[in-house]
Amino acid sequence: MELNYKNVNGYLLPELEYKSGEQMLHIGKYGFLRRDYLKNCKRAKYQVMLLKDTLGEHLLEIDRVAKEREEIILKQLEKSDPLPDKEDDQMAWVRAGNRHRAIAEEMILAELIYVS
């Protein structure tokens, strides 16, 4: 790999490409939760990924897998514990939907986000 340098106020600075910066624009909730966990609890791993420029790719993958897992969990929860009829009791329907999402999120956090 050949590095190019540019002169900035008499200092030669390498012109580095950072692809993770562009990838960060496409990261969702779970990707950012994973980034915060790595940054705060797994600093060495975070720094290595940052220096190797693999952080953005990792976060995109975690976010994609987490969203897929969330859909699967929500479908399973709806089969085992169906939502009440929205027309009969809208508040019960909202409560049940929120409960399902909270359960799915807790499972995703334990399985994908807060792991080494």
VEXTIKE-76480 format. One record per residue: residue in three letters; x, y, z negated of N, C-alpha, C in turn; chain. Coordinates in Angstrom, 3 decimals. Each point is the difference from the previous one (the first is absolute). Layout:
# residues N
rec residu = ala&nx = X&ny = Y&nz = Z&cax = X&cay = Y&caz = Z&cx = X&cy = Y&cz = Z&chaine = A $
...
# end
This chain:
# residues 116
rec residu = met&nx = 0.850&ny = -1.180&nz = 0.000&cax = -0.850&cay = 1.180&caz = 0.000&cx = 0.889&cy = 1.235&cz = 0.000&chaine = A $
rec residu = glu&nx = -0.239&ny = 0.866&nz = 0.934&cax = 0.794&cay = 1.214&caz = 0.127&cx = -0.787&cy = 1.174&cz = -0.589&chaine = A $
rec residu = leu&nx = 0.668&ny = 0.768&nz = -0.834&cax = -0.642&cay = 1.158&caz = -0.615&cx = 0.415&cy = 1.266&cz = 0.719&chaine = A $
rec residu = asn&nx = -0.942&ny = 0.850&nz = 0.196&cax = 0.268&cay = 1.335&caz = 0.536&cx = -0.062&cy = 0.982&cz = -1.155&chaine = A $
rec residu = tyr&nx = 0.815&ny = 1.029&nz = 0.075&cax = 0.060&cay = 0.993&caz = -1.064&cx = -0.354&cy = 1.366&cz = 0.559&chaine = A $
rec residu = lys&nx = -0.553&ny = 0.838&nz = -0.845&cax = -0.270&cay = 1.391&caz = 0.384&cx = 0.653&cy = 0.907&cz = -1.023&chaine = A $
rec residu = asn&nx = 0.412&ny = 1.149&nz = 0.459&cax = 0.680&cay = 0.968&caz = -0.847&cx = -1.040&cy = 0.929&cz = -0.634&chaine = A $
rec residu = val&nx = -0.048&ny = -0.009&nz = -1.322&cax = -0.914&cay = 0.872&caz = -0.742&cx = 0.833&cy = 0.784&cz = -0.999&chaine = A $
rec residu = asn&nx = 0.160&ny = 1.295&nz = 0.270&cax = 0.785&cay = 0.898&caz = -0.868&cx = 1.400&cy = -0.543&cz = -0.302&chaine = A $
rec residu = gly&nx = 0.636&ny = -0.568&nz = 1.013&cax = 1.350&cay = -0.501&caz = -0.165&cx = 0.085&cy = -1.420&cz = -0.521&chaine = A $
rec residu = tyr&nx = -1.117&ny = -0.627&nz = -0.274&cax = -0.019&cay = -1.385&caz = -0.475&cx = -0.518&cy = -0.900&cz = 1.116&chaine = A $
rec residu = leu&nx = 0.633&ny = -1.138&nz = 0.182&cax = -0.478&cay = -0.975&caz = 0.965&cx = -0.962&cy = -0.953&cz = -0.709&chaine = A $
rec residu = leu&nx = -1.249&ny = 0.043&nz = 0.419&cax = -1.027&cay = -0.849&caz = -0.594&cx = -0.449&cy = -1.033&cz = 1.024&chaine = A $
rec residu = pro&nx = -0.157&ny = -1.253&nz = -0.432&cax = -0.452&cay = -1.027&caz = 0.952&cx = -1.448&cy = 0.253&cz = 0.411&chaine = A $
rec residu = glu&nx = -0.288&ny = -0.276&nz = 1.260&cax = -1.368&cay = 0.092&caz = 0.503&cx = -0.640&cy = -1.374&cz = -0.185&chaine = A $
rec residu = leu&nx = -0.751&ny = -0.141&nz = -1.066&cax = -0.609&cay = -1.280&caz = -0.345&cx = -1.449&cy = -0.030&cz = 0.460&chaine = A $
rec residu = glu&nx = -0.412&ny = -1.147&nz = 0.489&cax = -1.400&cay = -0.189&caz = 0.367&cx = -0.694&cy = -0.709&cz = -1.155&chaine = A $
rec residu = tyr&nx = -1.166&ny = 0.476&nz = -0.322&cax = -0.755&cay = -0.547&caz = -1.121&cx = -1.388&cy = -0.360&cz = 0.500&chaine = A $
rec residu = lys&nx = -0.198&ny = -1.272&nz = 0.361&cax = -1.281&cay = -0.416&caz = 0.565&cx = -1.109&cy = -0.125&cz = -1.047&chaine = A $
rec residu = ser&nx = 0.381&ny = -0.193&nz = -1.258&cax = -1.007&cay = -0.169&caz = -1.049&cx = -0.829&cy = 1.266&cz = -0.208&chaine = A $
rec residu = gly&nx = 0.577&ny = 1.155&nz = 0.283&cax = -0.738&cay = 1.250&caz = -0.161&cx = -1.242&cy = 0.042&cz = 0.861&chaine = A $
rec residu = glu&nx = 0.124&ny = -0.453&nz = 1.239&cax = -1.155&cay = -0.028&caz = 0.902&cx = -1.004&cy = -1.062&cz = -0.427&chaine = A $
rec residu = gln&nx = 0.501&ny = -1.122&nz = -0.512&cax = -0.885&cay = -1.075&caz = -0.448&cx = -0.820&cy = 0.417&cz = -1.211&chaine = A $
rec residu = met&nx = 0.535&ny = 0.892&nz = -0.812&cax = -0.703&cay = 0.439&caz = -1.206&cx = -1.318&cy = 0.701&cz = 0.325&chaine = A $
rec residu = leu&nx = -0.134&ny = 0.499&nz = 1.210&cax = -1.242&cay = 0.662&caz = 0.390&cx = -1.162&cy = -0.986&cz = 0.097&chaine = A $
rec residu = his&nx = 0.302&ny = -1.280&nz = 0.160&cax = -1.035&cay = -1.005&caz = 0.224&cx = -0.258&cy = -0.884&cz = -1.224&chaine = A $
rec residu = ile&nx = 0.647&ny = 0.296&nz = -1.093&cax = -0.145&cay = -0.819&caz = -1.204&cx = -1.245&cy = 0.428&cz = -0.771&chaine = A $
rec residu = gly&nx = -0.718&ny = -0.987&nz = -0.504&cax = -1.214&cay = 0.270&caz = -0.758&cx = 0.212&cy = -0.121&cz = -1.505&chaine = A $
rec residu = lys&nx = -1.086&ny = -0.140&nz = -0.689&cax = -0.032&cay = -0.023&caz = -1.465&cx = 0.941&cy = -1.054&cz = -0.585&chaine = A $
rec residu = tyr&nx = -0.099&ny = -1.218&nz = 0.484&cax = 0.790&cay = -1.083&caz = -0.586&cx = 1.486&cy = 0.151&cz = 0.314&chaine = A $
rec residu = gly&nx = 0.323&ny = 0.529&nz = 1.158&cax = 1.392&cay = 0.260&caz = 0.326&cx = 0.608&cy = 1.025&cz = -0.932&chaine = A $
rec residu = phe&nx = -0.745&ny = 1.044&nz = -0.300&cax = 0.508&cay = 1.027&caz = -0.916&cx = 0.084&cy = -0.514&cz = -1.436&chaine = A $
rec residu = leu&nx = -0.942&ny = -0.849&nz = -0.399&cax = 0.084&cay = -0.600&caz = -1.334&cx = 1.254&cy = -0.868&cz = -0.111&chaine = A $
rec residu = arg&nx = 0.295&ny = -0.757&nz = 1.060&cax = 1.201&cay = -0.837&caz = 0.012&cx = 1.264&cy = 0.867&cz = -0.049&chaine = A $
rec residu = arg&nx = -0.002&ny = 1.090&nz = 0.774&cax = 1.153&cay = 0.902&caz = -0.004&cx = 0.243&cy = 0.570&cz = -1.391&chaine = A $
rec residu = asp&nx = -1.058&ny = 0.436&nz = -0.661&cax = 0.141&cay = 0.563&caz = -1.344&cx = 0.503&cy = -1.047&cz = -0.983&chaine = A $
rec residu = tyr&nx = -0.487&ny = -1.235&nz = 0.127&cax = 0.465&cay = -1.070&caz = -0.883&cx = 1.494&cy = -0.259&cz = 0.213&chaine = A $
rec residu = leu&nx = 0.404&ny = -0.116&nz = 1.263&cax = 1.418&cay = -0.239&caz = 0.281&cx = 0.859&cy = 1.157&cz = -0.494&chaine = A $
rec residu = lys&nx = -0.459&ny = 1.200&nz = 0.242&cax = 0.765&cay = 1.203&caz = -0.365&cx = 0.168&cy = 0.113&cz = -1.514&chaine = A $
rec residu = asn&nx = -1.029&ny = -0.345&nz = -0.754&cax = 0.025&cay = 0.181&caz = -1.447&cx = 0.469&cy = -1.223&cz = -0.778&chaine = A $
rec residu = cys&nx = -0.231&ny = -1.205&nz = 0.530&cax = 0.299&cay = -1.208&caz = -0.771&cx = 1.082&cy = -0.885&cz = 0.607&chaine = A $
rec residu = lys&nx = 0.223&ny = 0.112&nz = 1.275&cax = 1.005&cay = -0.812&caz = 0.694&cx = 0.914&cy = 0.923&cz = 0.795&chaine = A $
rec residu = arg&nx = 0.677&ny = 0.892&nz = -0.712&cax = 0.787&cay = 1.052&caz = 0.650&cx = 1.088&cy = -0.529&cz = 0.929&chaine = A $
rec residu = ala&nx = 0.689&ny = -1.069&nz = -0.408&cax = 1.081&cay = -0.529&caz = 0.834&cx = -0.553&cy = -0.510&cz = 1.334&chaine = A $
rec residu = lys&nx = -1.091&ny = -0.754&nz = -0.065&cax = -0.621&cay = -0.519&caz = 1.224&cx = -0.494&cy = 1.149&cz = 0.874&chaine = A $
rec residu = tyr&nx = -0.602&ny = 0.998&nz = -0.619&cax = -0.490&cay = 1.181&caz = 0.725&cx = 1.153&cy = 0.709&cz = 0.713&chaine = A $
rec residu = gln&nx = 1.119&ny = 0.202&nz = -0.702&cax = 1.147&cay = 0.700&caz = 0.580&cx = 0.593&cy = -0.787&cz = 1.166&chaine = A $
rec residu = val&nx = 0.118&ny = -1.316&nz = -0.160&cax = 0.544&cay = -0.831&caz = 1.082&cx = -0.894&cy = 0.083&cz = 1.227&chaine = A $
rec residu = met&nx = -1.314&ny = -0.117&nz = -0.201&cax = -0.936&cay = 0.078&caz = 1.123&cx = 0.051&cy = 1.375&cz = 0.652&chaine = A $
rec residu = leu&nx = 0.142&ny = 1.025&nz = -0.802&cax = 0.083&cay = 1.357&caz = 0.520&cx = 1.261&cy = 0.183&cz = 0.838&chaine = A $
rec residu = leu&nx = 1.121&ny = -0.492&nz = -0.497&cax = 1.267&cay = 0.142&caz = 0.721&cx = 0.045&cy = -0.849&cz = 1.263&chaine = A $
rec residu = lys&nx = -0.625&ny = -1.171&nz = -0.033&cax = -0.038&cay = -0.861&caz = 1.189&cx = -1.098&cy = 0.418&cz = 0.973&chaine = A $
rec residu = asp&nx = -0.795&ny = 0.973&nz = -0.398&cax = -1.112&cay = 0.506&caz = 0.804&cx = -1.039&cy = -1.087&cz = 0.284&chaine = A $
rec residu = thr&nx = -0.263&ny = -0.833&nz = -0.997&cax = -1.021&cay = -1.041&caz = 0.126&cx = -1.211&cy = 0.288&cz = -0.884&chaine = A $
rec residu = leu&nx = 0.035&ny = 1.094&nz = -0.728&cax = -1.079&cay = 0.315&caz = -0.936&cx = -1.334&cy = 0.208&cz = 0.714&chaine = A $
rec residu = gly&nx = -0.008&ny = 0.802&nz = 1.044&cax = -1.246&cay = 0.277&caz = 0.722&cx = -0.614&cy = -1.257&cz = 0.577&chaine = A $
rec residu = glu&nx = 0.823&ny = -0.843&nz = 0.572&cax = -0.467&cay = -1.260&caz = 0.572&cx = -0.609&cy = -0.890&cz = -1.088&chaine = A $
rec residu = his&nx = 0.670&ny = -0.077&nz = -1.140&cax = -0.496&cay = -0.797&caz = -1.127&cx = -1.342&cy = 0.532&cz = -0.499&chaine = A $
rec residu = leu&nx = -0.100&ny = 1.309&nz = -0.148&cax = -1.237&cay = 0.592&caz = -0.516&cx = -1.162&cy = -0.173&cz = 0.972&chaine = A $
rec residu = leu&nx = 0.282&ny = 0.113&nz = 1.298&cax = -1.052&cay = -0.232&caz = 1.002&cx = -0.505&cy = -1.437&cz = -0.073&chaine = A $
rec residu = glu&nx = 0.915&ny = -0.946&nz = -0.159&cax = -0.383&cay = -1.410&caz = -0.084&cx = -0.826&cy = -0.270&cz = -1.253&chaine = A $
rec residu = ile&nx = 0.439&ny = 0.534&nz = -1.128&cax = -0.749&cay = -0.176&caz = -1.254&cx = -1.398&cy = 0.590&cz = 0.140&chaine = A $
rec residu = asp&nx = -0.105&ny = 1.186&nz = 0.583&cax = -1.291&cay = 0.654&caz = 0.165&cx = -0.930&cy = -0.829&cz = 0.896&chaine = A $
rec residu = arg&nx = 0.547&ny = -0.517&nz = 1.099&cax = -0.793&cay = -0.809&caz = 0.929&cx = -0.494&cy = -1.281&cz = -0.676&chaine = A $
rec residu = val&nx = 0.891&ny = -0.693&nz = -0.683&cax = -0.361&cay = -1.256&caz = -0.675&cx = -1.016&cy = 0.269&cz = -1.114&chaine = A $
rec residu = ala&nx = 0.187&ny = 1.084&nz = -0.736&cax = -0.915&cay = 0.330&caz = -1.096&cx = -1.410&cy = 0.294&cz = 0.523&chaine = A $
rec residu = lys&nx = -0.103&ny = 0.707&nz = 1.104&cax = -1.325&cay = 0.293&caz = 0.577&cx = -0.688&cy = -1.277&cz = 0.476&chaine = A $
rec residu = glu&nx = 0.774&ny = -0.888&nz = 0.634&cax = -0.573&cay = -1.277&caz = 0.436&cx = -0.459&cy = -0.813&cz = -1.202&chaine = A $
rec residu = arg&nx = 0.823&ny = -0.028&nz = -1.020&cax = -0.334&cay = -0.755&caz = -1.223&cx = -1.239&cy = 0.588&cz = -0.676&chaine = A $
rec residu = glu&nx = -0.115&ny = 1.315&nz = 0.008&cax = -1.162&cay = 0.661&caz = -0.602&cx = -1.285&cy = -0.429&cz = 0.706&chaine = A $
rec residu = glu&nx = 0.028&ny = -0.050&nz = 1.322&cax = -1.187&cay = -0.422&caz = 0.753&cx = -0.390&cy = -1.433&cz = -0.352&chaine = A $
rec residu = ile&nx = 0.999&ny = -0.874&nz = -0.090&cax = -0.268&cay = -1.405&caz = -0.325&cx = -0.596&cy = -0.121&cz = -1.395&chaine = A $
rec residu = ile&nx = 0.589&ny = 0.690&nz = -0.961&cax = -0.484&cay = -0.075&caz = -1.386&cx = -1.425&cy = 0.538&cz = -0.094&chaine = A $
rec residu = leu&nx = -0.275&ny = 1.121&nz = 0.670&cax = -1.347&cay = 0.584&caz = -0.050&cx = -1.034&cy = -0.956&cz = 0.597&chaine = A $
rec residu = lys&nx = 0.349&ny = -0.686&nz = 1.090&cax = -0.926&cay = -0.979&caz = 0.594&cx = -0.252&cy = -1.156&cz = -0.957&chaine = A $
rec residu = gln&nx = 1.074&ny = -0.473&nz = -0.654&cax = -0.154&cay = -1.097&caz = -0.957&cx = -0.857&cy = 0.423&cz = -1.190&chaine = A $
rec residu = leu&nx = 0.207&ny = 1.207&nz = -0.486&cax = -0.793&cay = 0.495&caz = -1.130&cx = -1.462&cy = 0.159&cz = 0.382&chaine = A $
rec residu = glu&nx = -0.250&ny = 0.442&nz = 1.226&cax = -1.382&cay = 0.189&caz = 0.432&cx = -0.720&cy = -1.347&cz = 0.141&chaine = A $
rec residu = lys&nx = 0.760&ny = -1.041&nz = 0.372&cax = -0.612&cay = -1.341&caz = 0.074&cx = -0.328&cy = -0.524&cz = -1.397&chaine = A $
rec residu = ser&nx = 0.953&ny = 0.154&nz = -0.929&cax = -0.210&cay = -0.546&caz = -1.341&cx = -0.915&cy = 0.869&cz = -0.867&chaine = A $
rec residu = asp&nx = 0.006&ny = 1.303&nz = 0.239&cax = -0.815&cay = 0.936&caz = -0.780&cx = -0.604&cy = 1.031&cz = 0.956&chaine = A $
rec residu = pro&nx = -1.101&ny = -0.380&nz = 0.686&cax = -0.569&cay = 0.902&caz = 1.017&cx = -0.435&cy = 1.346&cz = -0.583&chaine = A $
rec residu = leu&nx = 0.126&ny = 1.018&nz = 0.817&cax = -0.445&cay = 1.334&caz = -0.402&cx = -1.524&cy = 0.027&cz = -0.052&chaine = A $
rec residu = pro&nx = -0.559&ny = 0.724&nz = -0.972&cax = -1.468&cay = 0.125&caz = -0.034&cx = -0.496&cy = 0.779&cz = 1.223&chaine = A $
rec residu = asp&nx = -1.287&ny = -0.085&nz = 0.240&cax = -0.586&cay = 0.701&caz = 1.135&cx = 0.115&cy = 1.508&cz = -0.207&chaine = A $
rec residu = lys&nx = 0.543&ny = 0.663&nz = 0.984&cax = 0.219&cay = 1.452&caz = -0.096&cx = -1.325&cy = 0.753&cz = -0.103&chaine = A $
rec residu = glu&nx = -1.022&ny = -0.488&nz = 0.676&cax = -1.301&cay = 0.678&caz = 0.006&cx = -0.700&cy = -0.097&cz = -1.358&chaine = A $
rec residu = asp&nx = 0.183&ny = -1.114&nz = -0.691&cax = -0.669&cay = -0.204&caz = -1.288&cx = 0.637&cy = 0.820&cz = -1.123&chaine = A $
rec residu = asp&nx = 1.325&ny = -0.063&nz = -0.100&cax = 0.701&cay = 0.699&caz = -1.083&cx = 1.363&cy = 0.463&cz = 0.511&chaine = A $
rec residu = gln&nx = 0.003&ny = 1.237&nz = 0.481&cax = 1.214&cay = 0.526&caz = 0.619&cx = 1.152&cy = 0.117&cz = -1.007&chaine = A $
rec residu = met&nx = -0.274&ny = 0.370&nz = -1.218&cax = 1.053&cay = 0.149&caz = -1.007&cx = 0.631&cy = -1.354&cz = -0.342&chaine = A $
rec residu = ala&nx = -0.818&ny = -1.045&nz = -0.080&cax = 0.532&cay = -1.345&caz = -0.266&cx = 0.871&cy = -0.454&cz = 1.166&chaine = A $
rec residu = trp&nx = -0.412&ny = 0.341&nz = 1.216&cax = 0.775&cay = -0.332&caz = 1.197&cx = 1.360&cy = 0.703&cz = -0.029&chaine = A $
rec residu = val&nx = 0.019&ny = 1.274&nz = -0.369&cax = 1.249&cay = 0.769&caz = -0.089&cx = 0.897&cy = -0.567&cz = -1.100&chaine = A $
rec residu = arg&nx = -0.583&ny = -0.293&nz = -1.161&cax = 0.788&cay = -0.569&caz = -1.106&cx = 0.637&cy = -1.326&cz = 0.396&chaine = A $
rec residu = ala&nx = -0.765&ny = -0.848&nz = 0.637&cax = 0.518&cay = -1.309&caz = 0.406&cx = 1.105&cy = 0.154&cz = 1.049&chaine = A $
rec residu = gly&nx = -0.200&ny = 0.899&nz = 0.952&cax = 1.031&cay = 0.247&caz = 1.014&cx = 1.278&cy = 0.546&cz = -0.611&chaine = A $
rec residu = asn&nx = -0.134&ny = 0.927&nz = -0.941&cax = 1.175&cay = 0.554&caz = -0.683&cx = 0.708&cy = -1.065&cz = -0.827&chaine = A $
rec residu = arg&nx = -0.778&ny = -0.878&nz = -0.641&cax = 0.586&cay = -1.087&caz = -0.785&cx = 0.790&cy = -0.942&cz = 0.911&chaine = A $
rec residu = his&nx = -0.557&ny = -0.332&nz = 1.161&cax = 0.697&cay = -0.864&caz = 0.949&cx = 1.308&cy = 0.643&cz = 0.473&chaine = A $
rec residu = arg&nx = -0.045&ny = 1.288&nz = 0.322&cax = 1.214&cay = 0.696&caz = 0.457&cx = 1.051&cy = 0.062&cz = -1.103&chaine = A $
rec residu = ala&nx = -0.430&ny = 0.215&nz = -1.237&cax = 0.947&cay = 0.050&caz = -1.121&cx = 0.667&cy = -1.363&cz = -0.210&chaine = A $
rec residu = ile&nx = -0.771&ny = -1.060&nz = 0.107&cax = 0.554&cay = -1.352&caz = -0.145&cx = 1.005&cy = -0.275&cz = 1.109&chaine = A $
rec residu = ala&nx = -0.376&ny = 0.339&nz = 1.232&cax = 0.889&cay = -0.214&caz = 1.144&cx = 1.296&cy = 0.793&cz = -0.167&chaine = A $
rec residu = glu&nx = -0.118&ny = 1.243&nz = -0.431&cax = 1.191&cay = 0.834&caz = -0.173&cx = 0.922&cy = -0.555&cz = -1.082&chaine = A $
rec residu = glu&nx = -0.562&ny = -0.450&nz = -1.117&cax = 0.821&cay = -0.582&caz = -1.070&cx = 0.752&cy = -1.233&cz = 0.489&chaine = A $
rec residu = met&nx = -0.657&ny = -0.814&nz = 0.797&cax = 0.648&cay = -1.192&caz = 0.529&cx = 1.135&cy = 0.378&cz = 0.955&chaine = A $
rec residu = ile&nx = -0.230&ny = 0.980&nz = 0.843&cax = 1.026&cay = 0.441&caz = 0.951&cx = 1.189&cy = 0.605&cz = -0.731&chaine = A $
rec residu = leu&nx = -0.272&ny = 0.799&nz = -1.009&cax = 1.095&cay = 0.599&caz = -0.767&cx = 0.875&cy = -1.082&cz = -0.641&chaine = A $
rec residu = ala&nx = -0.643&ny = -1.036&nz = -0.542&cax = 0.743&cay = -1.071&caz = -0.660&cx = 0.747&cy = -0.879&cz = 1.000&chaine = A $
rec residu = glu&nx = -0.597&ny = -0.236&nz = 1.170&cax = 0.590&cay = -0.910&caz = 0.980&cx = 1.039&cy = 0.643&cz = 0.914&chaine = A $
rec residu = leu&nx = -0.212&ny = 1.262&nz = 0.369&cax = 0.838&cay = 0.601&caz = 1.047&cx = 0.779&cy = 1.241&cz = -0.428&chaine = A $
rec residu = ile&nx = -0.554&ny = 0.807&nz = -0.867&cax = 0.606&cay = 1.296&caz = -0.269&cx = 1.004&cy = -0.077&cz = -1.147&chaine = A $
rec residu = tyr&nx = -0.405&ny = -0.513&nz = -1.136&cax = 0.855&cay = -0.009&caz = -1.190&cx = 0.759&cy = -1.305&cz = -0.148&chaine = A $
rec residu = val&nx = 0.677&ny = -0.400&nz = 1.049&cax = 0.850&cay = -1.201&caz = -0.014&cx = 1.396&cy = 0.387&cz = 0.494&chaine = A $
rec residu = ser&nx = 0.966&ny = -0.813&nz = -0.305&cax = 1.393&cay = 0.286&caz = 0.398&cx = 0.229&cy = -0.084&cz = 1.446&chaine = A $
# end
